Amino acid sequence: MPLTLTGPSAIYPKGATPKRLVVLLHGLGADGNDLFGLVPALAPALPETAFVSPDAPFPCDMAPYGRQWFSLQTRTPETILAGVRASAAILDGFLDETLERLHLDDSKLALIGFSQGTMMSLYAGPRRAKQLAGIVGYSGRLVGDTAEFKSKPPILLVHGDADQVVPPDSLPLAVKGLEQAGVPVEAVTRPGLGHGIDDDGLRRGRDFLVKVLVD
């Protein structure tokens, strides 16, 4: 039986019929509740939107709590790619099911990722045949061959220049790879920020989502 994803969700305002969907993908060792904490800052600018923040499919194998999209016990590019690819298939099924349940299509879907969640977003999003509205990626990196892309959704990447978990040079490398694939990408470097999301980065992400989903 295929894995299914579950996690916190909400429709803003409560009781509205959603016209768009935002899916938030958390990082290693967290769960859906982690990024779901961003929803109160995003929702007022995105009325009639469903927000869903699924738990990653696997227990974290580096801590006694939390979830992971893929293991980092072995950090070779081949092992990471295999893990991302396996979870991408699960994520794709979840996105298909959620869009169908809400009677929406990919053009009304945006992904927000953090760290591992960004890697998943940048892998799965452009490999969907129908183009997403957009992707916001915080503190992540680009994994896999962009020649496999089937669509070119607009992307915003935000990264702290003091990130000690995912190196800051992951940002220009991701931008280069995406641009070479013809994907429209914006990049924001946050001075002094470590592995996290600050208020300015959150504001930039919110404004991007308004542009691709509402305007």
Buried (B, 14 or more C-beta within 10 A) or exposed (E): EEEEBEBBBBBBEEEEEBBBBBBBBBBBBBBBEBBBEBBEEBBEBBEEBBBBBBBBBBEBEEEEEBBBBBBBEEEEEEBBBBBBBBBBEBBBBBBEEBBEEBEBBBEBBBBBBBBBBBBBBBBBBBBBEEBBBBBBBBBBBBBBEBEEBEBBBBBBBBBBEEBEEBEBEBBEEBBEBBEEBEBEBEBBBBEEBEBBBBEEBBEBBBEBBEEBBBE
